[in-house]
Amino acid sequence: MASAISRRGFLGASGAALAATEARSAENRPNILWICTDQQRWDTVHSLGNGHIRTPNIDRLAEGGVAFENAYCQSPICTPSRASFLTGMYPSAVHGCMNGNETWDNAAPLVTKTLADAGYDCGLAGKFHLSAAQGRIEPRAVDGYRVFDWSHHPSDDWPEGHAYIEWLRSHGQDYESIYKRLGYIPSEFHQTTWCADRAIDFMREERSGPWLFSLNCFDPHSPFDPPQEWLDHYPEADMPGPLFRESDLAAQQRLGAVRFQTPARRPEDFNAKSYQAKYFAMIELIDHNVGRMLDALEESGQLANTIVIFTSDHGETLGDHGLLLKGCRFYESLVHVPLVISWPGRFRQGLRSQALAELTDLAPTLLEAAGLDVPGTMQGKSLTSLLEGQSAPGRHREFVRSEYYRALAGVQSFGTMVRSERFKQVVYHGHGLGELFDLEADPGEFDNLWDDPRLAQVRHDHMVMNFDALAMASDVGPARISGY
């Protein structure tokens, strides 16, 4: 069956190029390099507005592809987010709501397994995290990966099976000893570098068909351990500091019964600029390795036929609103993530799209690129027409949605978010608490308009959006609500 992509063509294609695209066979389907960082917030790319950080290689990727300025994850926590973007479905729809489940439920096929079944050679280095963590080696899911160099938190005392720790040991190194001696991990022994090395080795293997590689580094997740050479680029005094007002302390006290990993404090009480400097340095290390991988693709002649995705599973508060790390909140720093997609000669180049997008949209996009049918059970909506220039660059979804269902151990909290073009509404279920932010007038999310009677209709409309999306996510049939 010819793919939807093959029938559409692409922006600016010549007749000969279009004919070649129409004739795309299984042997020349695109390769896929899927880079997913861990806990990287959306506002950490230089060319997309952060003048304090250096990301020349992510900038390079954005110049050659499409950068989505309004991409959202479907949970602010690792496991449910990854369960979502690997299936194209909401965490609640695939029983993937808890962080570090003992096993993956296999409630829906992973896109990597579907691609492997269609002839893709699949590999992974770094996190998987559909189950296990906290010192427990993750059991394999039905995942489709031939190469599975699994690595999680780099500093835990893992038994055998943690590929990065075993690699360090094979080189006579030990993470804890290095960190204790230097206070950081040098670039050559850093997990991010190790992941990129595995990706480059995989990309250079001889094969006759297409490949997919998932690079899932642990950075910039804590512990904040950037190599000193990168940290030197970020003096604390030059850091902009977090988004914070004194009113945040009262706002977080109001939400005190809703689970979060840290209590709210004034940024100076925990030296937020120091965290910010280390966080930016770890992202620059990631960027350096993105450059190494792009260079390897170019040198091997594969760049033109490789889809490169750069994204993250969720964000990090990093002192915003007095908070560090993550939990049951839906601030932009947590659910708004970077997303850049490139396929030279096929997708638009240099586009900064304002369209609302979800990470659920990645799975159907990749299936279409491979010429495969998209299951009607996916809540994800393919980005193909936008990427190829067949639809408006600033329109994709009417709203995006995110969930938190008892995701972390401890207090069992439940929350959902729906964000339209202008407004974001959050409900903390079981507490009678909610938030409504006008992101146009208040992008820092300081003024909660939940109780403003002038916005009663806005609250109602967003509640209906959220409830409709939840109901349709429970329907395994092909029907979908309008615009979703």
Protein Blocks (a to p, Z undefined) as FASTA:
>chain_A
ZZfklmnopehiafklmmmmmmpcfklcccddddddehiafklcfknopakbccfklmmm
mmmmccdfbbcdfbfbfklmmmmmmnopafklnopabghiabdfklaccfklmmmmnopa
cddedjfklggcehiacddddehpabacddddfkbccdehifklmmmmmnopafklmmmm
nopacfklgfklmmmmmmmmmmmpccfbdcddddddfbfcdcdfbdfklmmmmcfklpgb
iaddfklmmmmmmmmmpccfbdcddfklnommlmmmmmmmmmmmmmmmmmmmmmmmmmno
pmmmcccddddfbdceklpghiahiaddfbfklmmccdddddehkacghiacfbdcdfkl
mmmmmmmmnopacdfkbmbdcfklmmnopacfkbcbfbdcdddehkbgcjdddddddddf
kbccdddehklpacdddfklmmnopaccklmmklmmmmmmmmmmmmmmmmmmmpmbfbdc
ehZZ
